[in-house]
Amino acid sequence: MRNLIDIKDLSVEEIDNLIKVANDIIANKEKYSHKCDGKKLATLFFEPSTRTRLSFESAMLELGGSVLGFSESSSSSVSKGESVSDTIRVVGCYSDIIAMRHPKEGAPLVACQKSVVPIINAGDGGHNHPTQTLTDLLTISREKGRLNDLTIGLCGDLKFGRTVHSLITAMSRYKGIKFVLISPDELKLPDYVIENVLKKNNIEYCETKKIEEYLPELDVLYMTRVQKERFFNEDDYVRLKDYYILNKAKLETAKKDLSILHPLPRVNEINTDVDDDPRAKYFEQALNGKYIRMALILMMLGIK
């Protein structure tokens, strides 16, 4: 039985194959509409989510399967004190595969040790978000035609942003990647990511506080929101939440084929005047999330 807890659980070959299948799904939707007939996906979301939960549910429904689950822990027996491992063992009796989001780092790893069905980590705290990373990789691949020889700017909350950590880990396995890390000092990329991923793999990177400084060099700009829920001190959040705002004026120096990504939800870090710019790809990115999760569900269930 296969679980997906960390993006490193997938080889580069498996990632490339998932992208290939997702592209085939996009081109031939009817071919896949009954692949999961009779199969059930449980979405266990102990933390609020819109895109991730709905894209998982939409993915399973478009494959012909069905969905059950909950969208917040208060509507489950966890509110009565039930452990995560007990919840997982019970839900495994009713489903064929589980997508799980939890505010505590490591919770999906604990869950998979007790589960009788495959577990997909749909985000655990500030730690990992492998299916968002697959979404990002599919989007970059479709927009740029490759996953190597790219300069990628990561802007905003690089400290708590699980999407950023997972994306750096994944992209570091491709050749010719350079990262530009754009953040205030308080939200810089953690040292363990720099040491264990960037330096360990000899990945070229630089750190800056100014988005304008490196914008003309970027092939991809990955914007993130400052996440209120990760802060212990609201004053720190208020002080940093508007640190970077991307608008149309700032994009004048950027490449004409720049791809602007954002895992969403957006608060105000990308001005709405950017939405109509052909370089804005975050809504296409959200749609791609459905297709890559369809490919992943098929792989995890062993359906060709």
Secondary structure as UniProt FT lines:
FT   HELIX           7..9
FT   HELIX           12..27
FT   HELIX           29..32
FT   TURN            33..38
FT   STRAND          40..45
FT   HELIX           51..62
FT   TURN            63..64
FT   STRAND          66..70
FT   HELIX           73..75
FT   HELIX           77..80
FT   HELIX           84..91
FT   TURN            92..94
FT   STRAND          97..102
FT   TURN            105..106
FT   HELIX           107..112
FT   TURN            113..114
FT   STRAND          119..124
FT   TURN            125..127
FT   HELIX           130..144
FT   STRAND          150..155
FT   HELIX           162..171
FT   TURN            172..173
FT   TURN            175..176
FT   STRAND          177..182
FT   HELIX           185..187
FT   HELIX           191..193
FT   HELIX           194..199
FT   TURN            200..202
FT   STRAND          204..208
FT   HELIX           211..214
FT   HELIX           215..217
FT   STRAND          220..223
FT   HELIX           228..230
FT   HELIX           234..240
FT   TURN            241..242
FT   TURN            248..249
FT   HELIX           250..253
FT   TURN            256..257
FT   STRAND          259..261
FT   HELIX           272..274
FT   TURN            275..276
FT   TURN            278..279
FT   HELIX           282..300
FT   TURN            301..302
//
